[in-house]
Amino acid sequence: MENNENRSVNFLRGVPAQEALEKLVPAIAKGYETAVLKYGTDVLQYGHFTGFMPLRELIGSRHGVDPGRVVAGNGGLEVISLFFKSLPRQSLILVEAASYDRVLIDAMRYGHVPVGVALTSSGVALDRFEELVKKFRPKAFYGIPFHQNPTGITYSRDNRKEVERICRENDMFCIWDVCYENLRYDGNTNDTVDISEWGPVVTSSFTKTITPGTKCGYIIVPKKYVAALSQVVANTRINPNLPTQAFIADFIQSGHFDDYLKYLCALYRPRMAALNHALNANFPGGLSCVVTGGFFATLTLPNVLRENETDFIEAAQKNGVSIASAWDAVAPDLRDDLQKKGLYIRLTFPACKPENIELGISRLKETAKLFNIKG
């Protein structure tokens, strides 16, 4: 066994545990063969630009919507990107104060303007949200309601419903990214987002619940918006990875997907517990919330300001802990103010064993002492 002195801990990338991927190898090898033999040339030919219909039907059934409203693509980020591409350029999009960094970057690449709204332990700050809606008349709001990336916050149902009401009454899209909904490890179950004819728009991915390599995600839009989004999809790519979508359809239909989710939740539960314990012991009051699932938590280190941020990250690296600032995850209009409060880091835990999580956080505390940061 590697001793603590030589062991390094990587909190950087939100990747699934290696054990989880290894467990899937036989099922995936057999699943792709089954899918190709079952569906034949349907998954080898051009076409199906909004996704493989058997998978769309299964997704529609799980969400209680017409499969015609479902677009399945090559990962969650792709379908979100296609949706942003469908909006008028320079649309104003409300986002959480800290959100999925690649979505923020992608929105700006299409010329959109993200404006941040503060988060509380139960969702967005509703008064501020409504104020920003009235002031800017945004085209859309993008939020991650379950085990939010990067903070770990889960919205209360009341908060989520209020956000939807405000969006609906102001004729703006409410986009919920529910990719972590099924990844709750505390023994409880998240309540599902209700989708009506109006919306909300719901997007998700199988990246964390199956594997990143399969690259499959989906988005559900109002029926009246299907044609507009479908045209953008058709003009961007002809079809997604159909053998992968056929495999996932078979994986869900066979019951293996639900069984695998149970396995993941059991695997990640002690890792989540280790993260909560280590952060509360070493940085009491530093957590945005008690982490109950997902892949991430955030921590602010108040004495690490812009002028010594690089020094701290390098010192942590020398102490065997890999971290990075999470400024790309912060809404651009809120970044300067947050940087004045200290270094903001995102910690990911599912790929780390419990003992490594405890070790990494304790080393982070040791490094913090060098910079006079109190826990």
Order of alpha helices (4+ residues) and beta strands (2+ residues): beta-alpha-alpha-beta-alpha-beta-alpha-beta-beta-beta-alpha-beta-alpha-beta-beta-beta-alpha-alpha-alpha-beta-alpha-beta-alpha-beta-alpha
